[in-house]
């Protein structure tokens, strides 16, 4: 099978020549996944480490809490536990105060946060009708964990205010200490090929954030990962007519065989692979842009996926 592979690094020429002065944010956030702790090093220029994750299961329980003691003791920054809920229906029951599970989850998270410096809420599927409940839930959480613990909330990328938005930047910033803006997935697995976080797109998100969130609460989240797409993409469900069509187009009708009476086939064809990714130069350019806009805090998803040389251009406050 022939493959035509095109990978595009988001490299901005001005970043190649930017000064040797390191870029400094007030806060630099990044994530480590449970089971991948070996990818984290205490000497990385990070002020805030997010430990991913405490997942709410289908029973409204959190069966597993990351262990703070697995973080190297020589790390001097803050460590936050990340709570995730990956279901629309479960998100509704977790945050609606009329259900007992909401009170239980708040109590569980508050107890878990005692071993950490903060709690991050990463609920990406909150139903639109639960916008008010989500704010109430966050305010109750903040009260439960106390003033000495930081509450941060993950929100999707927005370039403008969206009507009836569950993740309204201005509204949620009144409920939390930090707003982590996930400025990535501009292009995703099933979209047309393109950057995970284009420069112009990222600028628009930063401008919208500056107009809606108190600046000290903004964390601009940037991607370390890349994506690839194949053309044509045969990985999908097919109508019978579609199967016959692609077999015909690839002269593969005679390749059909049967196993246990079920027809199957295999053929070779030319595939074009297109990919977009970030390297140290494109990441530096994006960070420089944020710094020039006086965005005080940046975050990165996630440790282990990055161009290792990128860390050399960042520094943390003394």
N, C-alpha and C positions, 0 to 999 in steps of 0.2 A: 504494500500500500504506500503510495507516495504521499508525503506530507509537505505542504508549503507552509512554513512557519514564519509568522511575523510577530515579533514582540516589540512593543514601543515603550521605552522608558520615558517617564514624564520629566524630562530634563530641561531646565530653563537655563539658557546660556549665561544669563547674568549671575546665576548662582555659582557657576563654575569659577567666576572671577571675584566672588564676594570676598571681603577682607578676611584676614585670618582671625579677626576678633570673633569670639564665640557668641552665639545667640543665647541670651539669658531670659528666661521667663521667671515670674515670681513663683509659679508652681508648674512642675512638669509631672503629669500623671501617666501611668501606663498599667498594663494588666498582666497578671500571671495566672495561668490556668491550673486548677487542681490536677496533680499528676505530672505537671510540666515545671515544677519548681526548679529543676536543675537548669532551666533556661534563664533564670534570673540571677543576676550578680549584684551584690550589695554596693559595688562601686559604680554602678550606672548613674548618670546624672538625673536622678528621679527624686522628687520630693514626696510623691504620693503613689503608693502601690495599691492597686485594686486587686483583691483576691477573688477570683472568679471560679466557682460561684456557689451560693446557697440557693438551690432550686426548689421552688414550691411544686410539690407533686400533685397528682390528680385527686388526692385525698385532702388537699389543703394543709399538707404537712411539709416540714423542712427536715427530711431524714438525715441530711449530711451537711455539717457546717465546716468550712475550711479551718484548719488548725493554725492559729497564729504562730505557734512555736516552730513551724516549718520555715518561716521567714528567717533568714540569717540574722542573728542578734546584732551584727555590726552594721546593719542597715539603719540609718539615722532618721529616715523619713516616717511619714504617717502610713498606716496600713488600714485599708478600708475593706469591709466585707461587701460583696456584691450579691444582692438578692435578685433572682430572675423569676419571671412567670411567663411561660411561653404558650399560653392558650387564651383566646378571647373569652370563652365562657368562664374559665377559672379566674381570669383577671377580674371579671364582674363579681364573682362570689367573694373574692379575696378583699376587694376594696369597698364593696357596698356595706355600710355599717349595720344594715338590718340583719345580716347573716353573722352567725357566731364565729365563723372561720376568720372573719376580718379581725376581730378582737384577739383571737388566738395567735394569728400571724404577727400582729403588732407586738404582742407579749414575747413571742419567740425571738423575733428579730431584735427587740430591745435587749433581751437577755444575752443573745449572741454578740451584740455589739460591745458589750462590756469588755471583751478581750481585744477590741480593735479601737482605732482612733476615729472611725467613721463608718457610715452605712451608705451604700449606693443602691438606689432602686432602678432596676433595668426592666421595666414592664413595657414592652414594645407593642403590645396588642390590646391596649385598653379600649373597650368599645366607646364610640362617640357619646352615647347617652350617659356614660359614667364620668364625664368630665368633672362635674362638681364633686362627685364621690371621690375621685382621685385626689383632688386638692384636700378634701377633708382627711383622707387616709394619710397623706403626707404630713399634714399638720399634726395629726395624732402621733405619727411616728416620731416626728421631731420632738414633741413633748415627752414621749416615752424614753427616747435615748438621752435626752438632756442637753443642756446648752454646751457642755464641754465636748460633745461628740458632733462631728460634721455630718450633715445629711446632704448627699448629692443625688441628682436625678438625671438619668439619660433621656435625651429627647432626639427625635429624628431631625435631619437637616431641613431647614426652611429658608427660603430666600425672600419670603414675604409673609405677612399675616394671613392665616387661613381661617375662614369663617367657621365658627363652632369647632375649633381645633382642640382636641383633648390635650395636646402638647403645646398649648399657647405659651410662648416664652415668657411673656410679661406676667401672666397669671401664676405659672409654676415657680417663677423666681421669687415670689412672695412666700413660698412654702418651704424653700430649701436654701441651704448655704451656698451650694454650687449647682450650676446647670452644665452638664456634660453634653455638648452638641456633637452628635455622631455625623460629622461631615464626610461621610463616605457612602459607598454604594450608589453613586450617581448613575453608574451602569452596573448591572447585576447579572447573575448567572443566565437569566432568560431574556435579557435585553439585547439590543444591538451592541456590538463591541464599542468600547470607549473607556475613558479613564475612570478609575474608582472614585477619584476626587479631582476633577479638573480645576485648574487654577482660577479661572474666571468664576466658576460656580462657587468655589470656596470663598472668594472675595465677597460675593453677594451674600453668602450665609453670614460671614463675619460682619458685614455692614448691617444686616437685619438684626443680628444679635446685639450690636452696639446701640441700636435704636430701641431695643425692647427689654434688655436685661442690664441691671447694674453691672458696670464693667468688672468689678472685683469678683463677681460671681460667675463670669464666663470661663468655661473651659472649652477650647476648640479641639475636638477630637479628630485626629488624622489617621489614615490607614498605613500600616506597614505592608499589607498583603497586595498581591496583584490578582488579576483574573485572566482567563483565556476562554476563547470561544472557537468552535469548529464549524466550518461551512463546507458542505452541507452538514446539518445535524440530524443524524439518524436515531439518536437516543430519545425515542418518544413512542407513544402508543399510536397504532395505525389502524385505519379502516382496512378491510380486506381489499378494497379497490386501490387503496394507497400502496399496500404491499405489492400487489400485482404491477402497479405502475413503476415502483422503484426497481423491482426485479427486471422488468422490461427495459427500463432506461439503462440498466447496468449489465444487460445481456446475461442475466443470472437465473432465468427461468429454469434452466436445466440443472441448477445447483440445488434445487429443493429436494430434501431427503425427508424420511419419516423415522421417528423413534417413538415407540409405543403408539404408533398410528398418528402421531402429531407431526405436521409438516414444520420443517425448519430449514434455514439456509445460511450460507456464509459466502460473502464475496469481497473482493478487494477493489478499492476505488481511490481516487485522489481526494485528499482532505486538506483544506486550508485551515491552519490554526492561527488565530489572531490573539495577541495578548497585550495587556497594558499593566505596567507595574511601576513602583516607585523605587528610586535608589537614593543614595545620600545627597545627590545634587538636587533632585526634584523636591525631596523633603526639606532640604535647606532653603530652597527658594520659597516654599510655602511657609515655613517658619519665619523667614525674613519678612514676608508680606504681612504676617500676623503681628510681628514685632513692630513694624512700621505703622500699623493701625492701632498700636498701643493695646493690643489684646494681651492681658497679663499672664494668662495661663493656657497651656497646651497639653493635650493628652494623646496617647497613641495606642491603637489596637493592633497587635498585641506583642509583648516580648517573645522573641523566638522567630518572628516572621520578618524581622527588619534586616536591612543592609547594615551590618555591624559597624561599619565605618561612620555611619550617621551620628552615633553618640559622640564622636569627636568634635562635632560643631556645637554641641549644647553644653551649657553650664548651669549650675544651680546657685542660688544666693548663698553667700558665705554664712 
